[in-house]
Amino acid sequence: MEIYMVRAIGYSEYLTAAQIGTNGGTLYGNSNINIAGGTIKGNVYGAGKGYSGYGTTRAALAQMYGDSNITIEGNPTINGSVYGAGEGSGAAGYNAMARLTGVSTININNDIGLNVYGGGDAGEVVGNTYVNINSGNITGTIYGGGNVGLINGTTNINITGGSSDSIYGGGQSADVTTTNINLSRRNHK
């Protein structure tokens, strides 16, 4: 199985430009993505993909009002990054595009060699983010926040197993209100 990109919501490549302009893919509900195998030839997003081609009159496309949940386990191949929220534009005037209003949670239960962001890629989160490292060797970088995606809430990284070389409670070139990194040891018998 090969998938080129995983998004919980947003516009579809099968919609026309006119359909996207009037029905921008806002989700009122939760997204749940479970990845346990196969190949993904791109990024994984817990929320929507914005589109800036309509100008700032449609600058709030692909918003999500709900919680985003991503679980990675088994032995998948992901040739991109994992984002708990959406893919925005990053251009001036588009800060509401692909905004997640809710909680973002990413659970890592295996070895992965990619970057993980609790927030979005130029997509804002209004709420808290959680990146839970339960097991596995993570050779990419873990960010509690987003990539150029503001977090209006608390970022939380919880490590109960596994290992990682680089962990940042905040985002990559992105503001965060509060950050928590929790290390705990499981009792194994």
N, C-alpha and C positions, 0 to 999 in steps of 0.2 A: 504494500500500500504506500503510495506517495501522495502527499498533500502539499500544495505549494504555499499555503498560508492558512492559519486558523484564526478566525475571528468569531466571537460570540454574536456580535451584532454589527450593524452598519449597512452600507449599501452593497448591493450585489452587482457583480460585473454584468449581469443579465438585464439590469434596469437601464432604461434610456436616460439621457441627461434630463429630460423633462420630468420623468418619474422621480428621479433622485431629488430634483429641486423642490418638488411638492411633498415628498415623503422621505425625509432624510434619515430614516432608520433609527429613530429614538426607541429605546427599550424601556418599558415600565415593568421590571421584573428582574429576576436573577439569571446569571449565566453560570453554567457548570461545564467545565472542560476537563475530561479525564484522558490522559495520554499514557498508554502502556506499551506501545509498540509502533512499528511502521516508521516512515520517513516523512518529515516535514521539511520542505525545501524553502523555508522562510521563517518569519517570526510568528510567535503565538501571542494573541491579544485577548484579554478577558472582556473587552468592551469593543466599541465601534471604531470605524475609520471615517475621519472627516474628509471633506472635499472643499477646497477653497475656490473652485472655478466659478462660483456664482457671485463673488464679491462679498463684502462684509454684511450685505443684507441677509445672507443665509449663513452667518458665522457660527451658528449654534447647532449644526448638524451632528448626528450620530451620538447624541447624549444617552446616558444610561442612568436610570433611577432604580437602584437595586444593588445586590451584592454580586461580586465576581469571584468565582472559585475555580482554581486551576490545580490539578493534581498530576504530578509526573512520577511515574513508577515504571517498573518493568525494564525494557531495553529499547526505548525509542531513539531514533536519530533526529535531532532538531538542528537544522543548519541556519539558525538565526538566534534571536534572543527571545526571552519570555517576558511579557509585560502583563501585570495584573489589571491594568486599565486599557484605555484606547489609544489610537494613533491620531493625534491632532495635526494641525498645520504648522505651528511654530511661527507663523507670520503675524505681524502686528494686527490687532483687531480680531483675532481668532481664538482668544483665550478660553472661550466657552465651548469650542468645538471638541467633540469626543470626550467631554467631561463625564466622569463617573461620580455620581452622588450616591455614596454607599460605602461599603467595606470591600477591600480587595484582599484576597487570601490566596497564597501560592504555597502548596505543599510539595516538598521535594523528598522523594523516597528512593533515590537511585543515583548512580554516577551520571554527571552531566558535565559537558565542557563548553558552556556558553554563559552569557551574562543574563542575570535575572534582576528584574526591576519590579518592586512592589507596586509602583505607580505606572503611569503611561509614558508613551513616547510623544512628547509635546502635547499630552492630554492631561488635564488637571484632574485631581481627585479631591472631592469634598467629603472627607471621612478618613478613616484609618486604613493603613495597609499592614498586612501580616505576611512575612516570608518565613515559613517553617521548614527548617532543615532537619529532617528526621533520620536520614541515613544517606550514605553515598559520599563519593569524593567529587567535590565541585571544583573544576579547574578554571572556570570563568569567574567573573566578579559579581558579588551579590550587593544590590542596592536596596535599601528599604524604601526609598523614594523612586521618582521617575527619571527618565532621560529628558531633560528640559521640560519636565512636567511638574508643576507646582503641586504640593500636598498641603491642603488645608485640613490638617488633622495630625495624628501621631503615626509615625512609622515604627513597626515592631519587627525585629528579627529574632526568632526563637530557634536556638540550636540545641537539639536533644540527642543528636548523633551525627555521624559523618564528619567531613572536614572541608575546609575551604582556605585558600591562600589570601583572598581579598574580600573583606566585608566592610561596607559603608552603611551606616544607619541612615544617612541622608540620600539625596539623589545625585545624579551626574549632571552638573550645571543646572540644578533645580533646587528651589527653596523648599524647606520642610519646617513645620511649626515645632514639633517635638520628636525626639528619637529615643527608642529603647532597644538595646541589644541584650538578650537574655541567654546565658549559657547554663545548661543544666545537664546533669549526668543521669542517665537511666540506670536503674538497678537491674542488672542481669543476673539470673541464677542459673 
